[in-house]
C-alpha cells in the first residue's frame, strides 16, 4: 500500500497560506539529490526518503501531473524518472539504492545534472547552453529542489550555469543536508535572483511544517507569485 502523504500535503498547504500563495500556478517540479560518497549515511538511514516524501507532497500542490522528476548526481548524473504518490513508498531504496544503473558514491559536481535539468525543460538554448538544447521547451515555471551535503569541484561551470538560468522561468532551491560548511553555495545563491539556499542539519528534528518553511522561503514565494 502506498504511503499516506496527507499530513505532509496539509503542512504544505499551511505554509503556502502563510506565504500568501492562495492559488499556486501550474509548474514543472523536479528534485536533484547528491549521491556522492559522503551522502551514503543519509541514504541508508532513510533521510533522503523522508525528504523526497516531503518534496513530493509539496510538488503535488504545483505540478501539472502530480509527478516529481527525479535526478541523482555525484561526479556525473542520472535521471531516475518520475515519482508520484502511489510510487513513493521505498522509492529511494527501490529506484536508486537497488538500481545498478545509477552511479553512486563518487565526487561532487553540480554542472552535469544542472545541464540535464536545463536540457529537459528548456531545450534549444542559446549561447553557452546551446549545445544542450535537445529537450522539449516548457511554458510553465519550473521549480527544482537541489539537495547536497558538500561543495562542488566544478565551480566555474556551476556559476556560469546559474547565470544562464537567470534568463529562464526557473527557481532552484538549494537545500544543504547535514553540518558541512556550504558557505560558497550560499554565496552563489545570494547572488542569483532565482536561486535560494537553506540548510537542514537534522531532518529528524524538523516537523513537516518546519521543513516546508525551509523549502518555501519568502524569496521563493515572491518569485512564484509573479506568475
HELIX and SHEET records of a PDB file:
HELIX    1   1 UNK A    6  UNK A   18  1                                  13    
HELIX    2   2 UNK A   37  UNK A   39  5                                   3    
HELIX    3   3 UNK A   40  UNK A   44  1                                   5    
HELIX    4   4 UNK A   47  UNK A   59  1                                  13    
HELIX    5   5 UNK A   85  UNK A   87  5                                   3    
HELIX    6   6 UNK A   91  UNK A   91  1                                   1    
HELIX    7   7 UNK A   92  UNK A   97  3                                   6    
HELIX    8   8 UNK A  111  UNK A  121  1                                  11    
HELIX    9   9 UNK A  127  UNK A  132  5                                   6    
HELIX   10  10 UNK A  155  UNK A  165  1                                  11    
HELIX   11  11 UNK A  183  UNK A  191  1                                   9    
HELIX   12  12 UNK A  203  UNK A  205  5                                   3    
HELIX   13  13 UNK A  208  UNK A  215  1                                   8    
HELIX   14  14 UNK A  218  UNK A  224  1                                   7    
SHEET    1   A 6 UNK A  77  UNK A  83  0                                        
SHEET    2   A 6 UNK A  68  UNK A  73 -1                                        
SHEET    3   A 6 UNK A  27  UNK A  34  1                                        
SHEET    4   A 6 UNK A 141  UNK A 148  1                                        
SHEET    5   A 6 UNK A 170  UNK A 177  1                                        
SHEET    6   A 6 UNK A 195  UNK A 200  1                                        
END                                                                             
